[in-house]
Amino acid sequence: MMPIAVDLAVLVRQVGAYRISDRALRAVLEALQGRLERNEMPSERELAVFLREARRYFEGLEREARAHLKDLDRRLDDLFQQQYNLQAERGVAQRRLAGAGHTLELLGKAERRNP
């Protein structure tokens, strides 16, 4: 078997912790899990296939997750800008309300003094 720099059982458990929908990776993963349960070492070919399929799968998963985060960050930026704009509009509306209320109060006083 070709040497690898990590504990194969740990790597297989890490990959197996995901819900793998890819048939090729699922098949090689299940075969490796079975070998490890029986305390058998996989062949170099089996290990190479597992590493290749796992890399292909997780590189795609990483790309998809990065794209999703980029989209979410863009949408959050848009939302924060919209929230900022709405808060500014609310401040203007509050000042207009206060100004109108104060003006109406003054008009009421003026009308009471001059029947």
N, C-alpha and C positions, 0 to 999 in steps of 0.2 A: 504494500500500500504506500502511496506517496505521502510524505510527511506534510502535516499542516501545522500552522502556528497556534491553533486553538484546540481546545478539547472538542472532539467531534460530537460527543454526546450533548455538550452544551449548545453547540451550533445547531444540531438537529432539533433539540428542544426549543431553541429560539425561533427557528423557522416554523416548527410545528405549532407554536403558540398562535400563529396567524390562521385565519380561515382561508386556506389556499383553494382558489377556484381553478387554477391552472392545472390541467390534467397531467401534463408532463412532469411538473414539479411535484404534484400530489403523488404520482406513481413512484417516483424515485425516493421521495421522502418516506412513504410508507414502507418501501423496501429497506431503506436504511434503518428506520425505526425497528423493523422486525429483526434485522441482523444484530442491532445493538442489544435488543432484548434477549437474544440468544447468545450474547457475548461473542459474536462473530465479527470479524473485521471485513469491511467491504473491499472489493477489488479496486485497483487504481482507476479503472474505467468507470466503475459505479461512482466513486468519489468525484471524479472529474465531471461526470454528467450532473451529479447533484450540485456541485459548485457552480457549474455553468448555468443550469436552470434556475438556481436560487438567485444568482447575480442578475440574470435577465428579468426575473420576476420582481425583485426588490428594486432594481434600477427603475423599472416602469412605475412601481408603487411610489418611489421617491419623487419621480418627475410629476406624477399626478398630484401628490400631496403638495409639492412646491407650487404648482400651478393653482391649486385650490386655495392655498394660503395667499398667493399673490392676488387672486380675485377677491378673496375676503378682505384683505387689507385695502384694496382699492374701494370696495363697497363701504367699508368702515370709514375711510377718509371722506367719501361722498356724504355719508350719513352724519359724520361729525361736522362737516362744512354746512350741511343743511341745518343741523341743530344750532350751530353758531349763528347762522343767518336768522333762524326763527327766534332765538333769544334776543338778538338785536332788534328785530321787529317788535317783539313783545315789550322791550324797553321803551321803544318809541310810542307804542300804544298806551303803555302805563303813563308816560309823561303827558300824552295828549289827554288821557282821562283825568289825570290830576289837574292839568291846566284848565280843561273844560269845567271840571267841578268847581275849581276856585273862581273861575269867571262867572259861573252860574250863581255861586254864593254871593259874589259882589253885586251881581245884577239883582238878586233877591233883596239885598240890603238897600240898594238904591231904589227899588220899586216900593219898599215899605216906607221910605222917607218921603217919597214924592207920589202921593196918591193921585 
